[in-house]
Amino acid sequence: MKNKLIHSSSLFTSGCLLCWFLFSTASGLTQNVSGNTKALVIGLSHYQDPEIKELPFPQRDAELFASYLLANNTFKLDKENLMVLVGKEATAAGVASALDWLSENTKVKDTVILYFSGYAGYQFRQSESNAPIYYYDSPASQSTSNAFDLFKQFNKNVKSKKLNFYCFGILYPLVSPSVLAQDSIQTKTWNIQVEPFPNKFSISSFLNSTEEVQTRSISVELKSFNHYLLEALIGKADFNQDLSIDFNELNAYLNKTKWSEEHTPGFLFAGSSSRKKGYIRVDPKLSTNLIQLEKHLTATILEPNETKRNELSLNQLAERDRSLYQDFLVAIQLGHLMMPPDRNASMLLDSMLSLSPFINYQGAIKRRMAAALQDETQQVLNAYLNFDNQEIAKRRNKTGAYLIYSNYCQRASELLGKDHFLNKMLTVKDLYFQGLQKRIDGERTYNNQLIEEALELQKQSLQYEKQAAFIYNEIGINCSLLGKKDDARINFEKAIENSPSWSIPFANLSQLYLDEDLNKAQRLAKYAIRLSPKNSYGYNVEGLVYLEAANYNKAESSFLKAIEMDGKFQEAYYNLACIKSLQSDFQMANFYLELAIQNGFWDFNHAKSDPDLEAFRKQIQWIELVKKYFKDK
């Protein structure tokens, strides 16, 4: 029997309950926006993780809101100072880079605008200041692998530069049914903590009583919350007709709105950086009829964002410099970030930074490179999270090369600067990938010293992020390999505590109980499968439980299910060979063991000493397999 721990990154709670939260801020402005204006608008309807349900409104809402900002002359916003991120552009690294752009080259009393529409997560801990934001590449269940607090960081940036600001957010909570069952009251209210702005108001969107149902009728046509926000901002909330919308008017208008969404729990918050009553100017040229306005704004559709993100006009460059910059962009697109060594994006970046034509664009091209490096490291973690068979096989077969991702983290940190808010997570990933590589090398070479060093690196990583479930899980794996079962159990339980819907730690914890409590091992294995039915490891662990109990028929069924999920799952083939050996079906034992070898099984010493294969090792088929695949042993 082959026991294998599962190697994966952290998962987060997924769910299908939809509710909303609107967070809008306006600085205490005078009659007109002063200074220059910049705006960042983000809308996420589609997410990379297939477990995250598509949202119908955010992308279109972001595009419409951006068009509104351009059409409202009181904002004095030029197109070159507007960035719109939708879909795959809005990765965590992409949004972080855009935040840097938003406050770059601004001065005191300039105005910046932030708009976000998309998912936010459930707050498991009262200590958490804000619900976690889901970016395009965020895993479905709560994760610290690419998380940063969007609104908190925005607030920090504008405070440090003393900027006027507006901030709008429409958030849809990603809440699992299990969370609802455990805490229906808290989930219903969804009282998200937000930054302590001096001037703010809040409003709940859920229906508290039958009486409230009667006062808030539901329209037949389904409209987004952005629809009502824009209705208010173009003038419908201007009750005193002074061509400005203050917070009291916005609050009153939204309170009396006839919502067309389903009755889902939600929370609305609006705040201002000024203790004075902040307000937003109404442009009298804009129609108060939102349907007409939408038609007008559609005609002024935004330019593609790619040129804006590059922040560099090729027409301004000489031919040689233009070619260098184009090669840089192509290298990023192809994923040639730091390899091959003779020509890669990092090398091309260094060349550009040394040339005078690129002096004014150094910040932009460095951010672009840093974002590409971070995106790639997140893709590796997400591949494990989504049980990508190729990535899983790399860890399982000890063939993955992960130091390159450590190098990516170090290079990104260097480009962003030591004080950047992403540096903590870059350090976490750097140490994690270093430790992962050492552990794999230690397993492959049977070198416990390397595994001890790997364990120390993961413990260092944990000092920077104490809620990282994927770090706790990796520590548990290292402890298991070193025979430290109690420490392994503690860390797998910590992983579960920090990410209760992630199935991997449950499967790993199940294996720890195989020798001491089969009933508990079975319960944990079944729960892992229930959390993630596509998780081949969960079925493999379930099979191991049945194998220990000598229930060979059920064990075989579980191992075959694991192979159905992952046709190259060598441990499942190996475990089937063990069953057939115990049943004296040596022909099938030979068949499955050879399949295990062909799919990457390499631990000859384990097979040579495994008591489950004792009967098969006395057969001629064993001798022939050894000669064919392990003749050097």
C-alpha positions in Angstrom: 0.0 0.0 0.0 1.3 3.4 -1.0 0.6 6.3 1.3 1.1 9.7 -0.3 0.3 13.1 1.1 -1.3 15.6 -1.1 0.7 18.6 -2.3 -1.5 21.6 -3.1 -2.0 25.3 -2.5 -4.7 26.8 -0.3 -8.4 26.8 -1.2 -11.2 29.1 -0.1 -14.9 29.1 0.6 -17.0 29.0 -2.6 -20.7 29.6 -2.8 -23.6 30.7 -4.9 -25.5 33.1 -2.6 -25.6 36.6 -4.1 -25.9 39.8 -2.2 -24.6 43.2 -2.4 -22.7 46.0 -0.9 -22.1 49.5 -2.2 -19.2 51.6 -0.9 -18.9 55.1 -2.2 -16.8 58.1 -1.0 -16.6 61.6 -2.0 -14.1 64.2 -0.7 -15.5 67.4 0.7 -15.2 69.3 -2.5 -16.1 72.8 -3.4 -18.4 73.5 -6.4 -16.0 72.0 -8.9 -13.3 69.3 -8.8 -9.9 71.0 -8.2 -6.6 70.0 -9.7 -6.2 67.0 -12.0 -8.4 63.9 -11.9 -7.5 60.2 -12.4 -9.8 57.2 -12.3 -9.5 53.5 -11.9 -12.6 51.4 -12.8 -12.8 47.6 -12.2 -15.6 45.2 -13.1 -15.4 41.4 -12.7 -18.2 39.3 -14.1 -16.0 36.3 -15.1 -13.4 34.7 -12.9 -10.6 32.2 -13.8 -11.7 29.7 -11.2 -14.6 27.6 -12.6 -16.0 27.2 -9.1 -16.8 30.9 -9.0 -20.2 31.6 -10.4 -20.5 34.2 -13.2 -21.9 37.6 -12.2 -24.3 39.1 -14.7 -23.6 42.9 -14.2 -20.2 44.0 -13.1 -18.2 44.2 -16.3 -21.0 46.1 -18.2 -21.5 48.3 -15.1 -17.8 49.2 -15.0 -17.8 50.2 -18.6 -20.9 52.2 -18.2 -19.6 53.9 -15.1 -16.4 54.8 -16.8 -18.3 56.3 -19.6 -20.3 58.3 -17.1 -17.1 59.7 -15.6 -16.0 60.9 -19.0 -19.4 62.4 -19.8 -19.7 64.3 -16.6 -17.8 67.5 -17.2 -17.6 68.4 -13.5 -15.0 65.6 -13.0 -12.7 67.1 -15.7 -11.4 63.6 -16.5 -9.4 63.0 -19.6 -9.3 59.6 -21.3 -5.6 59.2 -20.8 -6.2 59.5 -17.0 -8.8 56.7 -17.0 -7.9 53.0 -16.6 -10.6 50.3 -16.9 -9.8 46.7 -15.8 -12.2 44.0 -16.7 -11.9 40.2 -16.8 -8.4 38.8 -17.0 -6.8 42.2 -16.8 -8.1 42.5 -13.2 -5.7 40.0 -11.6 -4.5 40.8 -8.1 -1.2 41.9 -9.5 -2.9 43.9 -12.3 -5.1 45.7 -9.8 -2.2 46.4 -7.5 -0.2 47.9 -10.4 -3.2 50.0 -11.4 -3.5 51.3 -7.8 0.1 52.5 -8.1 -0.7 54.1 -11.4 -3.7 55.9 -9.8 -1.7 57.8 -7.2 1.5 58.2 -9.3 2.4 61.8 -10.4 -0.4 63.3 -8.3 -0.2 66.2 -6.0 -2.1 67.5 -3.0 -5.8 68.2 -3.8 -5.8 66.3 -7.0 -8.8 64.0 -7.3 -8.7 60.2 -7.7 -11.7 57.9 -8.3 -11.9 54.2 -7.6 -14.8 52.0 -8.7 -15.0 48.2 -8.1 -17.8 45.8 -8.8 -17.4 42.1 -8.1 -17.2 39.4 -5.4 -16.1 39.7 -1.9 -15.7 37.0 0.7 -17.3 36.1 4.0 -15.4 37.3 7.1 -14.6 34.3 9.2 -12.8 36.3 11.9 -14.0 39.4 13.8 -10.5 40.7 13.6 -10.6 41.1 9.8 -11.1 44.7 8.9 -12.6 44.2 5.5 -14.1 41.2 3.6 -11.5 39.9 1.1 -11.9 41.0 -2.5 -11.9 38.4 -5.2 -9.7 39.4 -8.2 -9.8 37.6 -11.5 -7.2 35.0 -10.5 -8.3 34.6 -6.9 -9.1 31.0 -5.8 -12.7 30.2 -5.1 -12.1 29.6 -1.4 -10.6 32.1 0.9 -6.9 32.4 0.3 -4.1 34.7 1.3 -2.0 33.6 -1.7 -2.9 36.7 -3.7 -5.1 38.7 -1.4 -4.7 42.4 -0.5 -7.3 44.8 0.9 -8.2 47.0 -2.0 -10.1 49.7 -0.2 -7.7 49.8 2.7 -4.7 50.2 0.4 -6.6 52.9 -1.6 -7.3 54.8 1.5 -3.7 54.6 2.6 -2.5 55.9 -0.7 -4.9 58.9 -0.8 -4.2 59.8 2.8 -0.4 59.7 2.3 -0.6 62.1 -0.7 -3.5 64.2 0.7 -5.7 63.6 -2.3 -9.4 64.3 -2.8 -11.2 61.1 -3.7 -14.3 59.3 -4.7 -14.6 55.5 -4.1 -17.5 53.4 -5.3 -17.9 49.7 -4.7 -20.6 47.2 -5.5 -19.7 43.9 -3.9 -21.4 40.5 -4.2 -20.5 38.2 -1.3 -19.2 34.8 -2.2 -20.7 32.7 0.7 -20.9 29.0 0.9 -24.1 27.2 2.0 -22.2 25.7 5.0 -21.4 29.2 6.2 -25.1 30.2 5.9 -26.1 27.2 8.0 -23.6 28.0 10.7 -24.3 31.7 11.0 -27.4 32.7 9.2 -28.0 35.9 11.2 -24.5 37.3 10.7 -24.5 36.3 7.0 -27.9 37.8 6.5 -26.8 41.2 7.7 -23.3 41.0 6.2 -22.0 43.9 8.2 -18.7 44.4 6.5 -16.1 46.5 8.3 -14.7 49.3 6.2 -12.1 52.0 6.6 -13.0 54.5 9.4 -13.8 57.5 7.3 -14.9 60.6 9.3 -18.1 61.1 7.3 -20.1 58.1 6.3 -23.5 56.5 6.1 -24.8 52.9 5.7 -27.9 51.2 4.5 -29.0 47.6 4.5 -30.5 46.1 1.3 -32.1 43.0 2.7 -35.8 42.8 3.8 -36.2 42.6 7.5 -40.0 42.1 7.7 -43.2 41.5 5.9 -44.0 45.2 6.4 -40.8 46.2 4.5 -41.7 43.8 1.7 -44.8 45.8 1.2 -42.9 49.1 1.0 -40.3 47.8 -1.3 -42.0 46.3 -4.4 -40.0 44.3 -6.9 -39.8 45.4 -10.5 -40.2 42.8 -13.3 -37.1 43.9 -15.1 -33.8 42.8 -13.6 -31.4 45.8 -13.1 -28.0 46.1 -11.4 -27.3 48.2 -8.4 -25.1 50.3 -10.6 -28.3 51.4 -12.5 -29.7 52.9 -9.3 -26.4 54.5 -8.4 -26.1 56.2 -11.7 -29.8 57.3 -11.5 -28.9 59.0 -8.3 -25.7 60.6 -9.6 -27.1 62.1 -12.8 -29.7 64.0 -10.8 -32.6 61.9 -9.5 -31.2 62.2 -5.9 -30.8 66.0 -6.2 -33.9 66.6 -4.1 -33.1 70.3 -3.4 -32.1 70.9 -7.0 -28.8 72.6 -6.2 -27.0 70.5 -8.9 -25.1 68.5 -6.2 -25.8 65.1 -4.5 -24.8 65.0 -0.8 -24.7 61.8 1.3 -28.0 62.5 2.9 -29.7 62.7 -0.5 -27.9 59.7 -1.8 -28.9 57.8 1.3 -32.6 58.9 1.0 -32.8 58.0 -2.7 -31.3 54.5 -2.3 -33.6 53.8 0.7 -36.7 54.4 -1.3 -35.5 52.5 -4.3 -37.7 49.6 -5.6 -35.0 47.0 -5.8 -35.2 44.6 -8.7 -32.6 42.2 -7.3 -33.6 39.0 -5.5 -34.0 39.5 -1.7 -30.4 38.8 -0.8 -28.6 40.1 2.2 -26.4 43.1 1.8 -25.0 46.3 3.2 -24.4 49.8 1.7 -21.7 52.1 3.0 -20.7 55.6 1.8 -17.8 57.6 3.3 -15.8 60.7 2.8 -12.3 61.8 3.5 -13.6 65.2 4.7 -15.6 65.9 7.9 -17.7 68.3 5.9 -20.7 67.0 4.0 -19.2 65.6 0.9 -21.1 65.8 -2.3 -20.9 65.0 -6.0 -21.7 67.6 -8.7 -24.5 67.0 -11.2 -23.8 67.8 -14.8 -27.0 69.5 -16.1 -26.1 68.4 -19.7 -26.6 64.8 -18.7 -30.1 63.4 -19.1 -31.9 62.3 -15.9 -33.4 59.6 -18.0 -30.9 56.7 -17.5 -32.1 54.8 -20.5 -31.3 57.7 -22.8 -28.0 58.2 -21.0 -27.0 54.6 -21.5 -27.6 55.0 -25.2 -25.5 58.1 -25.3 -22.7 56.5 -23.3 -22.7 53.4 -25.5 -21.8 55.6 -28.4 -18.7 56.9 -26.6 -17.3 53.4 -25.9 -13.9 53.4 -24.4 -10.7 52.7 -26.2 -9.0 49.3 -25.7 -7.1 49.3 -22.4 -4.0 47.7 -23.6 -2.4 50.9 -24.9 -3.2 52.6 -21.6 -1.6 49.8 -19.6 1.5 50.0 -21.7 1.6 53.8 -21.0 4.1 54.2 -23.8 3.5 55.4 -27.3 5.5 53.5 -29.8 5.3 56.4 -32.2 7.4 58.5 -29.8 10.4 56.0 -30.0 13.1 55.7 -32.6 13.0 52.5 -34.6 15.6 50.7 -32.5 14.0 51.6 -29.2 10.5 50.7 -30.6 11.8 47.2 -31.6 13.3 46.7 -28.1 10.0 47.7 -26.4 8.0 45.4 -28.8 10.3 42.5 -28.0 9.7 43.2 -24.3 5.9 43.0 -24.7 6.1 39.8 -26.8 8.4 38.1 -24.3 5.8 38.8 -21.5 3.0 37.5 -23.7 4.9 34.3 -24.4 5.8 33.8 -20.8 9.5 34.3 -21.4 9.9 36.3 -18.2 13.4 35.2 -16.9 14.2 32.4 -19.4 15.7 31.6 -21.8 18.9 33.3 -20.4 20.0 34.9 -23.7 16.8 36.9 -24.3 13.9 37.3 -21.9 11.6 40.0 -20.6 13.7 40.7 -17.5 16.8 41.2 -19.5 15.0 43.4 -22.0 13.6 45.5 -19.2 17.2 46.1 -17.8 18.2 47.2 -21.3 15.3 49.7 -21.5 16.0 51.1 -18.0 19.5 52.1 -19.1 18.3 54.1 -22.1 17.3 57.7 -22.0 14.1 57.4 -24.2 12.6 55.3 -21.5 13.4 57.5 -18.5 9.8 58.9 -18.2 8.3 55.4 -18.5 10.4 53.5 -16.0 7.6 53.3 -13.4 5.1 51.9 -16.0 7.4 49.3 -17.5 8.7 48.1 -14.1 5.1 47.7 -12.9 4.2 45.8 -16.0 7.0 43.4 -15.5 6.3 43.0 -11.8 2.7 42.2 -12.5 3.6 39.6 -15.1 5.9 37.8 -12.6 3.3 37.8 -9.9 0.6 36.6 -12.2 2.7 33.6 -13.2 3.4 32.6 -9.6 -0.3 32.8 -8.8 -1.1 30.6 -11.8 1.1 27.9 -10.4 -0.7 28.0 -7.1 -4.1 28.1 -8.8 -3.1 25.1 -10.9 -2.7 23.1 -7.7 -5.9 24.6 -6.2 -7.9 23.4 -9.3 -6.3 20.0 -9.3 -4.7 20.5 -12.7 -3.5 17.0 -13.6 -0.2 18.2 -15.1 0.7 20.3 -12.1 -0.4 17.6 -9.7 1.8 15.1 -11.6 4.8 17.4 -11.3 4.7 17.3 -7.5 3.6 13.7 -7.3 6.4 12.5 -9.6 9.0 14.9 -8.0 9.7 16.5 -11.4 8.5 20.0 -10.7 11.1 22.9 -10.8 9.8 25.5 -8.4 12.9 27.7 -7.8 12.1 29.7 -10.9 9.0 31.0 -9.1 11.0 31.9 -6.1 13.2 34.0 -8.5 10.1 35.6 -9.9 9.0 36.7 -6.5 12.4 38.2 -5.7 12.6 40.0 -9.0 9.1 41.4 -8.6 9.9 42.6 -5.1 13.1 44.3 -6.4 11.1 46.1 -9.1 8.3 47.3 -6.8 10.6 48.5 -4.0 11.1 47.4 -0.4 8.2 49.4 1.0 5.5 48.2 -1.5 2.4 46.7 0.1 2.7 43.5 -1.9 6.2 42.7 -0.6 4.9 40.7 2.4 3.1 38.2 0.2 6.0 38.1 -2.3 8.2 37.1 0.6 5.7 34.4 1.7 5.7 32.9 -1.8 9.5 33.2 -2.2 10.1 31.1 1.0 7.2 28.8 0.1 8.6 27.8 -3.3 12.1 27.5 -1.9 10.8 25.1 0.8 8.7 23.2 -1.7 11.7 22.6 -4.0 13.8 21.4 -1.0 11.1 19.0 0.2 10.7 17.5 -3.3 14.5 17.1 -3.7 14.6 15.5 -0.2 11.9 13.0 -1.1 13.5 12.1 -4.4 17.0 11.6 -2.9 15.8 10.2 0.5 17.5 13.0 2.2 15.8 14.0 5.5 18.2 16.9 6.0 16.8 18.6 3.0 13.3 18.0 4.3 14.3 19.5 7.7 15.6 22.6 5.8 12.4 22.7 3.8 10.4 22.7 7.1 12.4 25.6 8.4 11.7 27.6 5.3 8.0 27.1 5.6 8.1 28.1 9.2 9.9 31.3 8.1 7.2 31.9 5.5 4.5 31.5 8.1 5.9 34.4 10.1 4.8 36.8 7.4 1.3 35.3 6.9 -0.2 33.4 9.8 -3.4 32.7 8.1 -1.9 31.0 5.0 -3.6 27.5 4.8 -1.3 26.4 2.0 1.7 27.0 4.3 0.2 25.1 7.2 -0.6 22.2 4.8 3.0 22.1 3.5 4.4 22.2 7.0 2.1 19.2 7.8 3.5 17.3 4.8 7.0 17.9 5.9 6.3 16.9 9.5 4.6 13.7 8.2 7.7 12.8 6.1 9.9 13.3 9.2 7.7 11.1 11.4 6.4 14.0 13.5 2.8 12.9 13.4 1.5 15.2 16.3 3.0 18.3 14.6 1.6 17.2 11.3 -1.8 16.8 12.8 -1.7 20.3 14.4 -0.7 21.9 11.1 -3.3 20.1 9.0 -5.9 21.2 11.5 -4.6 24.8 11.3 -4.9 24.6 7.5 -8.5 23.5 8.0 -9.2 26.3 10.5 -8.0 28.9 8.1 -9.7 27.4 5.0 -12.5 25.2 6.1 -13.8 24.4 2.6 -10.4 23.2 1.3 -10.5 19.4 0.9 -6.7 18.7 0.8 -5.9 19.1 4.5 -8.9 16.8 5.3 -7.5 14.1 3.0 -4.0 14.5 4.5 -5.4 14.4 8.1 -7.3 11.3 7.2 -4.1 9.5 6.3 -2.7 10.3 9.7 -5.5 8.3 11.4 -5.1 5.2 9.2 -3.0 3.4 11.9 -5.0 4.5 14.9 -8.6 5.3 14.2 -10.1 4.0 10.9 -13.6 5.4 11.7 -12.2 8.9 12.0 -10.0 8.4 8.9 -13.0 7.3 6.9 -15.1 10.3 8.1 -12.4 12.7 7.1 -11.9 11.1 3.7 -15.6 11.2 2.9 -15.8 14.8 4.0 -12.8 15.7 1.7 -14.7 14.1 -1.2 -17.9 16.0 -0.3 -16.0 19.3 -0.3 -14.4 18.5 -3.7 -16.0 15.6 -5.7 -13.4 16.1 -8.4 -10.5 15.6 -6.0 -8.8 12.3 -7.0 -6.7 12.4 -3.8 -9.9 12.2 -1.7 -10.9 9.0 -3.4 -7.4 7.6 -3.1 -7.4 8.2 0.7 -10.9 6.7 1.0 -9.5 3.6 -0.8 -6.6 3.4 1.7 -9.1 3.4 4.6 -11.0 0.5 3.0 -7.8 -1.3 2.3 -6.7 -1.0 5.9 -10.1 -2.5 6.9 -9.6 -5.3 4.3 -12.7 -4.2 2.5 -11.1 -4.9 -0.9 -14.2 -4.4 -3.1 -14.9 -0.9 -1.8 -11.2 -0.1 -1.8 -10.9 -1.1 -5.5 -14.0 1.0 -6.3 -12.4 4.1 -4.7 -9.1 3.7 -6.4 -10.8 3.2 -9.8 -12.8 6.4 -9.1 -9.5 8.2 -8.4 -8.1 7.0 -11.7 -11.3 8.1 -13.4 -10.5 11.6 -12.2 -6.8 11.4 -13.0 -5.7 8.7 -15.5 -2.1 9.1 -14.5 -2.6 8.7 -10.8 0.3 6.4 -10.1 -0.5 5.8 -6.4 -4.0 4.6 -7.2 -2.6 2.1 -9.7 0.0 1.0 -7.1 -2.7 0.5 -4.5 -4.8 -1.5 -6.9 -1.7 -3.7 -7.4 -1.6 -4.2 -3.6 -5.3 -5.3 -3.5 -4.7 -7.8 -6.3 -1.6 -9.2 -4.6 -3.6 -9.6 -1.3 -6.3 -11.4 -3.3 -3.7 -13.6 -5.1 -4.7 -12.2 -8.5 -1.1 -11.9 -9.6 -1.9 -11.2 -13.3 -3.9 -8.1 -12.4 -1.3 -7.2 -9.7 1.3 -7.2 -12.4 -1.0 -5.2 -14.7 -1.6 -2.4 -12.2 1.9 -2.3 -10.9 3.3 -1.8 -14.5 0.7 0.9 -15.1 1.9 2.6 -11.9 5.6 2.5 -13.1 4.6 3.7 -16.5 2.9 6.7 -14.9 5.8 7.7 -12.8 6.1 5.4 -9.8 9.8 5.5 -8.8 10.0 4.2 -5.2 11.5 0.7 -5.8 12.6 0.4 -2.2 9.0 0.9 -1.0 7.6 -1.7 -3.4 10.4 -4.1 -2.4 9.4 -3.9 1.3 5.6 -3.3 1.2 3.9 -6.2 3.0 0.9 -5.8 0.8 3.0 -7.0 -2.2 4.7 -9.8 -0.4 2.8 -12.6 -2.2 3.3 -10.9 -5.6 7.1 -10.6 -5.0 7.3 -14.4 -5.0 6.0 -14.6 -8.6 7.9 -14.6 -11.8 6.0 -11.4 -12.9 7.8 -9.5 -10.2 11.2 -10.6 -11.3 10.4 -9.7 -14.9 9.1 -6.2 -13.8 12.3 -5.6 -11.8 14.5 -6.6 -14.8 12.5 -4.4 -17.2 12.2 -1.2 -15.1 14.6 -1.5 -12.1 17.6 -3.5 -13.4 20.0 -0.9 -11.9 18.5 -1.6 -8.5 
